Amino acid sequence: MRKQMIILLAVVCTTSMTNGWAQQKAAQQNEKLTFTTVVKNPITPVKNQSRSGTCWDYATIGFFESEILRETGRTLDLCEMFVANKNYMDEAIYHVRLHGDSRFSEGGSADDVLAVLRQHGICPEEAMPAPGTLTGDSLANFTEFFSVLTPYVEAVARSKEKKLSTQWKQGYQAILDAYLGKCPEEFTYEGRRYTPKSFAESLGLNWDDYVSLTSYTHHPYYTWFTIEAPYKWRPRLSYNLPLDELMATLDKALDNGYNVCWGGDVSGNGFNRQGLALEDATPTAALRQERFDSWDSTYDHVMLIFGKATDQQGREYYMVKNSWGESGDYQGIWYMQKNYIALNTYYLFLNRKATGLEAKSVIR
C-alpha cells in the first residue's frame, strides 16, 4: 500500500510549549540508541516489496513462514505473487458485486492472505516468476500494472449493462498473469508433486487457529466486529479487547515464542525510514478512538513483530521485520517503541493458541 512517510526534523510553531516539544522529539529521534534484546523469536529473511502496495502480503507470508518454522523447524520461502494474483481476483469479484461501491486498490490485510491460503493454497517462491521479472525489473513494480488493472475493473463494476457476462474475468485474469505470473496448477518441490492446495495442507498449520484482535471503544469489548478501515475490504471479524489486555496478549505471545502480524499506522511523525518508531504521547483508549474517528490515524502498513528490546534509558521496544529490503540502520528491522505500537495498532493477527483468551471465545 502506498505510504507518505513524514519524518519530523523540525517544526515551526507559534507557542513555546509546542516548540519545546518539537525540540525534544527531534533530539530523541537523533539520539544514538543502543538496544538490548529481551526476546527474539526466529524469522525468515527480510524481503523487499519494492514499488508495490503489498506490505500486507509480504508481512503475513513472513508471519506464516515463521509459524511453519516454529511448528515444524522447516524454513520455507513462500510466494507472495501467488497470493497477490489470487487476492486481486477475489477483490475484483467483490468490487463488481458491489457495483464499484468498495475500495479497490493494491492494499490489503492479513485476513486476505489467510483467505487465499485457505481457499486457493500456496506455492513456493520458485514455482512462479520472480517479482518484477516479467516487466524487466529486478523487484516488484506495480505502477504500470495497476494503471492497467484499475480502469479495467472499474469499467466492469460500473457498467451500464443490465446483465454482465463472465468474460470480464478472463480478460482480468490475463492482466494478472501478464504482470504477476500465472499461478501453477501443479509443481514439483523437493522431489514431490503438489497442487497449491495440497502444498498448503503439507505445511503443518491449521488455518482455523488464526485470529485478529483489536481495541476500539465504538464497539463493546469482548465482542467481534469488522474494523472500518479502507484497506480491510474483506469483511472478516476482529475480537475487541481493552487496550491493556491487547498489549498484554502481544507480550505473552512473544514471550511464548509466537510471532505476531501487526497492521497499523506509520504515517505519523514518530516513524522514520532509519528503523525507529518513537512516541511521546501516553496511549489511552480515548486517544486511540479520537484519532481513529478524526482520521488522524490510518491503517497503512503491515509488518511482523518478532521480539522485544530495551534501550539504554530502559524504554521498551518491539523488534519488527519490515518488507523494504535491508534498509535503515538495522538491515530491515525496525525498533518500535511500546507506546507507538499501543497508540497506532489497528489489529494484531496471531495464532489463537498464543492469546490465552480461549475462555472469552477468541475462536474464528
C-alpha positions in Angstrom: 0.0 0.0 0.0 1.2 3.5 -0.7 2.7 5.4 2.3 3.5 9.0 2.8 6.3 8.9 5.3 6.7 12.2 7.2 9.8 12.4 9.3 9.8 15.1 11.9 13.1 17.0 11.6 11.9 20.5 12.6 8.6 22.1 13.5 7.7 25.8 13.2 5.2 26.6 16.0 3.6 29.6 17.5 3.9 28.7 21.1 7.0 28.0 23.2 5.4 24.8 24.6 4.9 23.3 21.2 8.3 24.4 20.1 9.8 22.8 23.1 8.0 19.5 22.4 9.3 19.6 18.8 12.9 20.1 20.0 12.5 17.3 22.5 11.1 15.0 19.8 13.9 15.8 17.3 16.6 15.2 20.0 15.0 11.9 20.8 15.0 10.8 17.2 18.6 11.9 16.7 19.8 10.2 19.8 22.2 7.3 19.2 20.2 4.5 20.6 21.6 1.1 21.7 19.3 -1.8 22.2 19.4 -4.9 24.5 17.4 -7.8 23.2 14.8 -9.2 25.6 13.0 -11.7 23.4 13.9 -12.6 19.8 11.9 -15.3 18.0 13.1 -16.9 14.8 12.1 -15.3 11.4 12.8 -15.9 7.8 14.9 -13.4 5.8 13.8 -9.9 5.1 12.3 -9.3 1.7 11.6 -6.3 -0.4 8.1 -5.4 -1.7 9.7 -2.6 -3.7 7.3 -0.4 -5.7 4.2 -2.5 -4.9 1.5 -1.9 -2.3 1.9 -5.4 -0.9 3.2 -5.0 2.7 0.1 -6.9 3.8 1.2 -9.8 1.6 4.9 -9.8 2.5 4.3 -9.3 6.2 1.7 -12.1 6.5 3.6 -14.5 4.3 6.6 -13.8 6.6 4.3 -14.5 9.6 3.2 -17.8 8.2 6.8 -18.7 7.3 7.7 -18.1 10.9 4.7 -20.2 12.1 6.0 -23.1 9.9 9.5 -22.6 11.3 8.1 -22.7 14.9 5.8 -25.7 14.3 8.0 -27.9 12.1 11.5 -26.5 12.0 11.3 -26.0 8.2 12.5 -22.8 6.6 10.3 -22.1 3.5 10.2 -19.3 1.0 6.5 -18.9 0.1 5.3 -17.0 -2.9 3.9 -13.5 -2.4 2.9 -13.1 -6.0 0.7 -16.2 -5.9 -1.2 -14.6 -3.0 -1.4 -11.3 -4.9 -2.7 -12.9 -8.1 -5.5 -14.8 -6.2 -6.4 -12.0 -3.9 -6.7 -9.3 -6.6 -9.2 -11.6 -8.4 -11.2 -12.1 -5.2 -11.1 -8.4 -4.6 -12.3 -7.6 -8.1 -15.2 -10.1 -7.8 -16.2 -8.4 -4.6 -15.9 -5.0 -6.1 -18.0 -5.9 -9.1 -20.7 -7.5 -6.8 -20.9 -4.2 -5.0 -21.2 -2.3 -8.4 -18.0 -0.4 -7.5 -19.1 0.7 -4.0 -16.0 -0.7 -2.3 -12.4 0.2 -2.3 -10.2 -1.4 -5.0 -6.5 -0.9 -4.5 -3.1 -2.6 -4.1 -3.6 -2.6 -0.3 -5.0 -5.4 1.9 -4.7 -7.1 5.2 -3.5 -10.2 7.0 -7.0 -11.6 6.6 -6.6 -11.6 2.8 -3.5 -13.9 3.0 -5.3 -16.3 5.3 -8.3 -16.4 2.9 -6.0 -17.2 -0.1 -4.2 -19.9 1.8 -7.5 -21.5 2.9 -9.3 -21.2 -0.4 -6.6 -21.4 -3.0 -3.5 -22.8 -1.4 0.1 -21.5 -1.9 3.3 -22.4 -3.8 7.0 -21.9 -3.1 8.7 -18.8 -4.5 10.5 -20.8 -7.1 7.2 -22.1 -8.7 6.4 -18.6 -10.2 8.4 -15.9 -11.9 10.4 -13.7 -9.5 8.7 -10.4 -8.7 9.3 -7.8 -11.4 11.0 -10.0 -13.9 8.0 -10.2 -16.3 8.3 -6.4 -16.8 12.1 -6.3 -16.9 12.5 -5.1 -13.3 14.5 -6.8 -10.5 11.8 -6.4 -7.9 8.0 -5.9 -7.8 6.8 -2.7 -9.6 3.0 -2.2 -9.7 3.0 1.3 -11.2 2.1 0.2 -14.8 0.3 -2.9 -13.6 -2.4 -1.0 -11.5 -2.6 1.7 -14.1 -3.9 -1.0 -16.4 -5.8 -3.1 -13.8 -7.8 -0.4 -12.0 -9.6 1.1 -15.1 -10.4 -2.4 -16.3 -12.2 -3.5 -13.1 -13.9 -0.1 -12.7 -15.3 -0.3 -16.2 -16.8 -3.6 -15.3 -18.0 -2.7 -11.8 -19.8 0.5 -13.1 -21.0 -0.9 -16.3 -24.4 0.2 -17.6 -25.2 -3.3 -18.8 -28.3 -4.9 -17.3 -26.5 -8.2 -17.2 -22.8 -9.0 -17.1 -21.2 -11.8 -18.9 -18.4 -13.8 -17.3 -15.9 -12.9 -20.0 -14.6 -10.0 -17.9 -12.9 -12.4 -15.5 -10.9 -14.0 -18.3 -9.6 -10.6 -19.5 -8.9 -9.6 -16.0 -7.0 -12.8 -15.2 -4.9 -12.3 -18.3 -3.7 -8.9 -16.9 -2.9 -10.5 -13.5 -0.9 -13.3 -15.2 0.9 -10.9 -17.5 2.3 -8.8 -14.6 2.4 -11.3 -11.7 2.9 -14.6 -13.5 0.4 -17.4 -13.9 -0.3 -19.4 -10.7 0.7 -23.0 -11.3 -1.9 -25.8 -11.2 0.8 -28.3 -10.2 4.5 -28.1 -9.4 7.4 -30.2 -8.1 9.1 -29.2 -4.8 11.8 -31.2 -3.1 11.0 -34.2 -5.3 7.3 -34.3 -4.7 4.4 -33.3 -6.9 1.9 -30.8 -5.4 -1.1 -28.7 -6.3 -1.3 -25.3 -4.4 -4.0 -26.8 -2.2 -2.0 -30.0 -1.3 1.2 -27.9 -0.7 -0.7 -25.7 1.7 -2.0 -28.8 3.5 1.6 -30.1 3.8 2.8 -27.0 5.8 1.6 -28.3 9.2 -0.6 -25.4 10.0 -4.3 -25.3 11.0 -5.9 -22.3 9.2 -8.6 -22.2 11.9 -6.0 -21.2 14.5 -5.6 -17.6 13.3 -7.5 -14.7 14.7 -7.4 -10.9 14.5 -7.5 -8.8 17.7 -8.2 -5.1 18.1 -9.1 -2.4 20.6 -11.6 0.4 20.0 -14.5 1.9 22.1 -17.1 2.3 19.4 -17.9 -1.4 19.7 -18.3 -3.3 23.0 -15.3 -5.1 24.4 -15.2 -8.9 24.2 -17.2 -8.9 21.0 -16.4 -9.4 17.3 -16.7 -6.7 14.7 -15.3 -5.7 11.3 -12.8 -2.9 11.5 -13.9 0.0 9.4 -10.7 0.6 7.6 -10.4 1.2 3.8 -7.8 -1.5 3.0 -9.7 -4.1 5.0 -12.2 -4.8 2.2 -12.6 -8.5 3.2 -15.3 -8.3 6.0 -13.6 -10.7 8.5 -14.2 -10.1 12.2 -11.7 -8.9 14.8 -12.1 -9.5 18.5 -12.3 -6.3 20.6 -10.2 -6.1 23.8 -9.4 -3.3 26.2 -6.0 -1.7 25.3 -4.1 -3.1 28.3 -5.3 -6.6 27.5 -4.4 -6.3 23.8 -0.8 -5.2 24.8 -0.6 -8.0 27.4 -1.6 -10.5 24.8 1.1 -9.3 22.4 3.7 -9.6 25.2 2.5 -13.0 26.2 2.6 -14.3 22.6 6.2 -13.1 22.1 7.3 -14.4 25.4 5.9 -17.8 24.5 7.7 -18.0 21.1 4.9 -16.8 18.9 5.3 -14.0 16.3 2.6 -11.5 15.6 1.5 -9.8 12.4 0.8 -6.1 13.0 -1.5 -3.8 11.0 -1.4 -0.1 11.8 -0.4 3.5 11.2 3.1 4.5 10.2 2.2 7.9 8.7 2.8 9.8 12.0 5.8 11.9 13.0 7.4 9.2 15.2 8.0 6.7 12.4 11.2 7.2 10.3 13.0 5.5 7.5 16.1 4.7 9.6 14.4 1.9 11.6 12.8 3.7 14.5 9.2 4.4 15.7 9.0 6.7 18.7 6.0 8.0 20.6 5.9 10.6 23.4 2.1 10.5 23.9 0.6 8.3 26.6 -1.6 5.8 24.8 -5.2 5.6 26.0 -8.4 4.1 24.7 -9.9 7.6 24.4 -6.9 9.0 22.4 -6.9 5.9 20.1 -10.6 6.4 19.4 -10.3 10.1 18.8 -7.5 9.6 16.3 -9.4 6.8 14.6 -12.7 8.8 14.2 -10.9 12.0 13.2 -8.8 10.3 10.5 -5.7 11.4 12.4 -4.5 7.8 12.1 -4.9 5.5 9.2 -4.3 1.8 8.5 -1.5 2.0 6.0 1.2 -0.7 6.8 1.6 -4.3 7.9 4.7 -5.7 9.5 5.9 -8.7 11.6 6.6 -8.3 15.3 9.1 -11.0 16.5 10.8 -9.7 19.6 11.3 -7.2 22.4 14.1 -4.9 23.4 15.1 -2.0 25.6 17.3 1.0 25.0 19.9 2.5 27.3 17.2 4.6 29.0 15.2 1.5 29.8 12.4 2.3 27.3 10.6 -0.7 25.8 10.5 -1.5 22.1 9.2 -4.2 19.8 11.5 -5.7 17.2 9.7 -5.6 13.9 10.5 -7.1 10.5 9.7 -4.8 7.6 9.4 -5.5 3.9 11.5 -2.7 2.5 14.6 -4.8 2.0 17.6 -4.4 4.2 17.0 -0.7 4.6 17.5 1.6 7.6 20.1 1.4 10.3 19.2 -2.2 11.3 19.1 -4.1 8.0 15.3 -4.1 7.5 14.4 -4.4 11.2 12.6 -1.6 13.0 12.6 -0.8 16.7 9.2 0.4 17.5 8.6 1.9 20.9 5.9 0.2 23.0 3.9 3.4 23.3 3.9 3.7 19.5 2.6 0.2 19.0 -0.1 0.8 21.6 -1.3 4.0 20.1 -1.1 3.0 16.4 -2.3 -0.6 16.2 -5.3 -1.3 14.1 -5.1 -5.1 14.6 -2.9 -7.9 15.7 -3.1 -11.1 13.7 -1.8 -14.2 15.5 -2.2 -17.8 16.5 -5.1 -18.0 18.9 -3.1 -20.6 21.0 -0.8 -17.6 21.8 -3.6 -15.4 23.1 -4.5 -17.2 26.4 -8.0 -15.9 25.7 -9.9 -19.0 24.6 -12.2 -18.7 27.6 -13.5 -15.5 26.1 -14.3 -17.3 22.9 -11.5 -15.9 20.8 -12.1 -18.5 18.1 -12.9 -17.5 14.5 
